[in-house]
Amino acid sequence: MESFSSSGDGKLTVIKETSPTSFAVEQNVTTKPGAKCSTLDSKTGQIYLIMAERGVTNKARAGQDGGRRGGGRGGATVPGSFTILVVGK
């Protein structure tokens, strides 16, 4: 059995069951910042992640966001930037 997780940090973590009581990270896949898990197609093994670009916040404009620009949390969603990322083996 495999499980997956993406918290929007630009990384998809795939976890594999190695025994009934043990799990291990099988791999980390680089995605786009802001992409989060949506669903797994169990027939094809493909994982679908959704995301949209985020605008620059007022804090970012003022240099108070630690250098973060767009992606993940931030300002309003950029129109037309909705994306579905497909990750497969």
N, C-alpha and C positions, 0 to 999 in steps of 0.2 A: 504494500500500500504506500502511496505517496501523498504528501500534502504540500501546499504551497502558500506563500504569504508575501504580500507586497504592501508596505505602509506608505508608499508615495515618495520614498527616498531615492528612487532610481535603481532599486535592486529588488529582484524577485528571488526569494529563497525557496528552494525545493528540498523537502525533507522526506526521507525514505525510512520505512519501518524495517529495521534489521532483525528484529525478533518480536514476539508478542509484547515485550516490555521495554524495548529499546528502539530509539530513533536516532538518526544521524543526518546532518546536512549533506545532501547529495551534491548540490551545486548552488552557486549564486550567479544569477544572470543579470547583467547590466541592462536596464531599461531606460526610459526617460523619467526624469524627476516629475512627480505628480501622478504617475501611472499607478493605479490600484487594481487589485484583483476583482474580476467580475465573475468569470465562470470557467469551468474546465469541460472540454468536449472529451468525454471518456472514450469515445470510439476512435478518435484521432490522436488523443494525448495532447492536443493543443490547448494552451491557456490563453484566454482573452482578457486583456487589461484595458481599462478605459482611462482617458485623461483629456485634459484641456489646458491650454496655456493660460497662465494667470498674468494679469497686468502688474505693473510696478506699484507698490503701495506708497503712501505718503511717507512712511518711515524709511522706505528704501530711497526715495528721492532725497531725504534729509540725511542719508548715510547712517541711519540708526538700526539697520536690520542685519548687521554683521556681514554685509556684502552679498546677501542673497538677492537674486533678481529673477522674477518669474518662476514658473514651475512650483509644484507643491502648494503650500498655503501662500496667500498673497492677496493682491487686489482682485478686481472683478475679472471674470472669465473673458478672454479675448474672443470676440465673435468669429465664428468659422474655424476655430482651432480644435474642435472636438475630434479625438482620434481613438481608434481601436487598435491596440498593438496585439499581434498574434505571436505567441512564443511556442515553439514545438521542438521535439527532440530531433 
